[in-house]
Amino acid sequence: MNIIILSGSHREKSQSEKISKYLKSVFINQHKASNVDIISLANNPIPLLDDQYLIGNNKKWKEIWEPISNKLISADGIVIVTPEWHGMTPSGVKNFLLLCSAHEIGHKAGLLVSVSAGMGGSYPIAELRMNSSKNSRICYIPEHLIVRDCQNVLNHSEAENPTDATLRKRIEHTTKIFLAYSAALKHVRESGVIDLKNFPNGM
């Protein structure tokens, strides 16, 4: 099972990166996933989508996006870890999803993970569920995760308090479901019913 985790914060050493690394350890150590890779948006390594990307013949974009595209194509599922900034998903996460095509992430399981320094975190989940899957065709599973009070959880190998322990159990449960969806949707992609040539975009 190949899993990609997007660490969506623009900041270095962010809480989103910490949580992405924790999720990677869960996939590998508890679920025995064979290959888990983190793509980090720290320091905005991916330019904003422009007309050269849309034309598809720009050397700059080929060098930047092709390695990421190849990882996405080979992935069975994608985890999107997004901080909540001012009640929104950061621009880097939205830009990443604008660049993703259905050939890369279409009909693959997606798990949304929102990160909040306080007790929020629901708005990025609603935002991404509403408008990020129309053309990319990513299939967000019914479950999602919200990591609240993020600075005080998932900091050590063992849970520090009841809230931390409950969150770890929820993460283990949700990631297990996500892997089951990832395996199941592989059969859909291999079924031959998907026609991106005639129906490249959603309605």
C-alpha positions in Angstrom: 0.0 0.0 0.0 1.5 3.3 -1.1 0.3 6.4 0.9 1.0 10.1 0.3 0.7 12.5 3.2 0.5 16.2 2.3 1.8 18.4 5.1 -0.1 21.6 4.2 1.5 24.3 6.4 3.7 26.9 4.8 5.8 27.1 8.0 8.9 25.2 8.9 8.7 22.9 11.9 4.9 23.3 12.0 2.4 21.4 13.9 1.0 20.0 10.6 4.4 18.5 9.9 4.6 17.0 13.4 1.2 15.4 12.9 2.1 14.2 9.4 5.1 12.4 10.9 2.9 10.9 13.6 0.5 9.7 10.9 3.3 8.2 9.0 4.5 6.3 12.0 0.9 4.9 12.6 0.7 3.7 9.0 4.1 2.0 9.1 4.2 0.7 12.7 0.6 -0.2 13.4 -0.9 -0.9 9.9 2.3 -2.2 8.2 1.9 0.1 5.1 4.7 -0.7 2.7 5.4 2.9 1.5 4.4 6.2 3.1 5.8 9.5 1.8 5.3 13.0 3.1 5.1 16.0 0.7 5.7 19.2 2.7 4.6 22.6 1.6 6.9 24.3 4.1 8.4 27.5 2.5 6.0 27.2 -0.4 8.1 24.9 -2.7 5.3 24.8 -5.4 4.6 28.0 -7.3 1.0 29.2 -7.8 -0.8 27.7 -10.8 -0.3 29.8 -13.9 -1.0 29.8 -17.6 2.3 28.0 -18.3 1.2 25.1 -16.2 -2.1 25.0 -18.0 -0.4 25.0 -21.4 1.7 22.0 -20.2 4.9 22.7 -22.0 6.9 24.7 -19.5 10.3 23.3 -18.4 10.0 24.9 -14.9 6.7 23.2 -14.2 8.0 19.9 -15.6 10.9 19.9 -13.1 8.8 21.0 -10.2 5.6 19.0 -10.7 6.6 15.8 -12.5 8.3 14.2 -9.4 5.3 15.0 -7.3 2.9 13.8 -10.0 4.7 10.5 -10.3 4.4 10.0 -6.5 0.6 10.7 -6.7 0.1 8.4 -9.6 1.7 5.5 -7.8 -0.2 6.2 -4.5 -3.2 4.2 -3.4 -4.5 7.0 -1.0 -3.8 10.6 -0.1 -3.9 12.1 3.4 -4.3 15.9 3.4 -3.1 17.5 6.6 -4.2 21.2 6.7 -3.9 23.8 9.4 -6.8 26.1 10.0 -5.6 29.7 9.4 -8.3 32.4 10.1 -10.9 29.7 9.7 -9.6 28.7 6.3 -7.4 26.2 4.4 -4.0 27.8 3.5 -3.4 28.8 0.0 -0.7 26.3 -0.5 -3.1 23.4 0.1 -5.6 24.8 -2.3 -2.9 25.4 -4.9 -1.7 21.8 -4.6 -5.2 20.5 -5.2 -5.6 22.9 -8.2 -2.5 21.3 -9.7 -3.7 17.7 -9.1 -5.5 16.0 -12.0 -7.9 13.1 -12.0 -5.1 11.0 -13.6 -3.1 11.6 -10.4 -5.6 11.3 -7.6 -8.9 10.5 -9.2 -10.9 7.7 -7.6 -8.4 7.4 -4.8 -9.2 7.5 -1.1 -8.6 10.9 0.6 -8.4 11.4 4.3 -8.8 15.0 5.6 -6.9 16.0 8.7 -7.4 19.5 10.1 -5.1 21.0 12.7 -6.1 23.7 15.2 -4.2 25.5 17.9 -7.5 26.0 19.7 -10.7 24.1 19.7 -11.7 24.9 16.1 -10.6 23.0 13.0 -13.9 22.2 11.3 -13.9 24.9 8.6 -11.0 23.4 6.5 -12.8 20.1 6.5 -16.0 21.6 5.2 -14.2 23.8 2.7 -12.2 20.9 1.2 -15.2 18.5 1.1 -17.2 21.2 -0.7 -15.0 22.2 -3.5 -11.8 20.3 -4.0 -13.0 17.1 -5.6 -15.0 18.2 -8.6 -12.3 17.8 -11.2 -9.6 16.0 -9.2 -12.2 13.2 -8.5 -10.5 12.4 -5.1 -12.8 10.4 -3.0 -12.8 11.7 0.6 -13.8 9.0 3.0 -16.7 9.7 5.4 -14.3 9.8 8.4 -12.0 12.7 9.0 -9.7 13.9 11.8 -9.5 17.2 13.7 -6.4 17.6 15.9 -7.4 20.3 18.4 -5.0 22.0 20.9 -2.4 20.6 18.6 0.7 21.9 20.5 -0.3 19.7 23.5 -0.9 16.4 21.8 1.1 13.8 19.9 4.3 15.1 21.3 5.8 11.9 22.8 5.8 8.2 22.1 3.2 7.6 24.8 0.0 9.6 25.5 0.4 12.3 28.1 -3.2 12.8 29.1 -6.7 11.3 28.5 -7.3 13.7 25.6 -4.1 12.6 23.9 -4.9 9.0 24.5 -8.4 9.4 23.0 -7.0 11.2 19.9 -4.4 8.4 19.3 -7.2 5.8 19.4 -9.3 7.8 17.0 -6.3 8.2 14.6 -5.6 4.4 14.7 -9.3 3.7 13.9 -9.7 6.3 11.2 -6.4 5.4 9.4 -7.5 1.7 9.4 -10.7 2.7 7.7 -8.8 4.9 5.2 -6.6 2.0 4.2 -9.6 -0.2 3.6 -11.1 2.4 1.3 -7.7 2.8 -0.4 -7.7 -0.9 -1.2 -11.3 -1.0 -2.3 -11.1 1.9 -4.6 -8.2 0.2 -6.5 -10.8 -2.2 -7.8 -12.8 0.7 -9.1 -9.8 2.2 -11.0 -9.0 -1.2 -12.5 -12.6 -1.9 -13.5 -12.5 -0.1 -16.8 -15.6 2.0 -16.1 -13.8 5.3 -15.6 -13.7 7.4 -18.8 -11.5 10.5 -18.3 -11.1 11.0 -22.0 -14.7 11.8 -22.7 -15.5 13.1 -19.2 -12.4 14.9 -17.9 -14.2 17.2 -15.6 -17.0 16.8 -13.0 -20.3 18.6 -13.2 
